[in-house]
């Protein structure tokens, strides 16, 4: 058994917490860009009397859903970067989840 995994150092915990928090922040950025771009596409689509914007909404939405499932089911946490980092530290130290 690797003792580093059983008792990670403070540096290892910090590195893992920042990596996991960064992945979650990446999902928030992805979701924000999804909303902005698709609002624009819906506006363009509606202004021309068509409903084609539903296709990029569904396709990209599936990608966002998969991205979120990977992030949130593997590494649960908070909502903003600093809070994510702190929560990941506690989780990795064996505190609350």
The 8 nearest C-alpha neighbors of each residue, nearest first, counted from 0:
[[1, 2, 5, 4, 3, 6, 7, 8],
 [0, 2, 3, 4, 5, 6, 7, 8],
 [3, 1, 5, 4, 6, 0, 7, 8],
 [2, 4, 7, 6, 1, 5, 8, 11],
 [3, 5, 2, 7, 6, 1, 0, 8],
 [6, 4, 2, 3, 7, 1, 0, 8],
 [7, 5, 3, 4, 2, 8, 92, 1],
 [8, 6, 3, 4, 11, 5, 12, 9],
 [7, 9, 11, 10, 12, 6, 3, 13],
 [8, 10, 12, 11, 13, 7, 14, 92],
 [11, 9, 13, 8, 12, 14, 7, 15],
 [12, 10, 14, 8, 13, 9, 7, 15],
 [11, 13, 9, 15, 10, 14, 16, 88],
 [12, 14, 10, 16, 11, 15, 17, 9],
 [13, 15, 11, 17, 12, 16, 10, 18],
 [14, 16, 18, 12, 17, 13, 19, 11],
 [17, 15, 87, 13, 19, 84, 18, 88],
 [16, 18, 20, 14, 15, 19, 84, 21],
 [19, 17, 21, 15, 16, 20, 14, 22],
 [18, 20, 22, 16, 21, 17, 15, 23],
 [21, 19, 17, 83, 23, 84, 22, 18],
 [22, 20, 24, 18, 19, 23, 17, 25],
 [21, 23, 25, 19, 20, 24, 18, 26],
 [24, 22, 26, 20, 25, 21, 70, 19],
 [23, 25, 21, 27, 26, 22, 20, 80],
 [26, 24, 22, 28, 23, 27, 21, 29],
 [25, 27, 29, 23, 24, 28, 30, 67],
 [28, 26, 24, 30, 29, 25, 31, 23],
 [27, 29, 31, 25, 26, 30, 32, 24],
 [28, 30, 26, 32, 27, 31, 33, 25],
 [31, 29, 33, 27, 28, 32, 26, 34],
 [32, 30, 28, 34, 33, 29, 27, 35],
 [31, 33, 35, 29, 34, 30, 36, 28],
 [34, 32, 30, 31, 36, 35, 37, 29],
 [33, 35, 31, 37, 32, 36, 38, 30],
 [36, 34, 32, 38, 37, 33, 31, 39],
 [37, 35, 39, 33, 38, 34, 32, 40],
 [36, 38, 40, 39, 34, 35, 33, 41],
 [39, 37, 41, 35, 40, 36, 34, 42],
 [40, 38, 42, 36, 37, 41, 43, 35],
 [39, 41, 37, 43, 42, 38, 52, 44],
 [40, 42, 44, 38, 52, 43, 39, 45],
 [43, 41, 39, 45, 40, 44, 46, 38],
 [44, 42, 40, 46, 41, 45, 39, 47],
 [43, 45, 41, 49, 47, 42, 46, 50],
 [46, 44, 48, 42, 47, 43, 49, 41],
 [47, 45, 43, 44, 48, 42, 49, 41],
 [48, 46, 45, 44, 49, 43, 42, 50],
 [47, 49, 45, 46, 44, 50, 43, 51],
 [48, 50, 44, 47, 45, 51, 46, 52],
 [49, 51, 52, 44, 53, 45, 48, 41],
 [50, 52, 53, 49, 54, 44, 55, 41],
 [53, 51, 41, 54, 50, 55, 40, 44],
 [52, 54, 56, 51, 55, 57, 50, 41],
 [55, 53, 57, 56, 52, 51, 58, 59],
 [54, 56, 58, 57, 59, 53, 52, 37],
 [57, 55, 53, 54, 60, 59, 58, 52],
 [56, 58, 60, 54, 55, 59, 61, 53],
 [59, 57, 55, 61, 60, 56, 54, 62],
 [58, 60, 62, 61, 56, 55, 57, 63],
 [61, 59, 57, 63, 62, 58, 56, 64],
 [60, 62, 64, 58, 59, 63, 57, 65],
 [61, 63, 59, 65, 60, 64, 66, 58],
 [64, 62, 60, 66, 61, 65, 67, 59],
 [63, 65, 61, 67, 62, 66, 60, 68],
 [66, 64, 68, 62, 67, 63, 61, 69],
 [67, 65, 63, 69, 64, 68, 62, 70],
 [68, 66, 70, 64, 65, 69, 71, 63],
 [67, 69, 65, 71, 70, 66, 72, 64],
 [68, 70, 66, 67, 72, 71, 73, 65],
 [71, 69, 67, 68, 73, 72, 74, 23],
 [72, 70, 75, 74, 68, 73, 67, 69],
 [73, 71, 68, 69, 74, 70, 75, 67],
 [72, 74, 71, 70, 69, 75, 68, 19],
 [73, 75, 71, 72, 70, 76, 19, 69],
 [76, 74, 71, 72, 73, 77, 70, 96],
 [75, 77, 83, 86, 74, 87, 78, 71],
 [78, 76, 83, 82, 79, 86, 75, 80],
 [77, 79, 83, 82, 80, 76, 24, 23],
 [80, 78, 82, 81, 83, 77, 24, 20],
 [79, 81, 83, 82, 20, 84, 24, 78],
 [82, 80, 84, 83, 79, 85, 20, 86],
 [81, 83, 85, 79, 84, 80, 77, 86],
 [84, 82, 77, 80, 20, 86, 81, 85],
 [83, 85, 81, 87, 16, 20, 82, 86],
 [86, 84, 88, 82, 87, 83, 81, 89],
 [85, 87, 89, 83, 88, 84, 82, 90],
 [86, 88, 16, 90, 84, 89, 85, 91],
 [89, 87, 85, 91, 86, 90, 16, 12],
 [88, 90, 94, 92, 86, 87, 91, 93],
 [91, 89, 87, 93, 94, 96, 92, 88],
 [90, 92, 88, 93, 89, 87, 12, 94],
 [93, 91, 89, 90, 94, 88, 12, 7],
 [92, 94, 90, 91, 89, 95, 96, 88],
 [95, 93, 89, 90, 92, 96, 91, 88],
 [96, 94, 90, 89, 93, 86, 92, 91],
 [95, 90, 94, 89, 86, 75, 76, 93]]
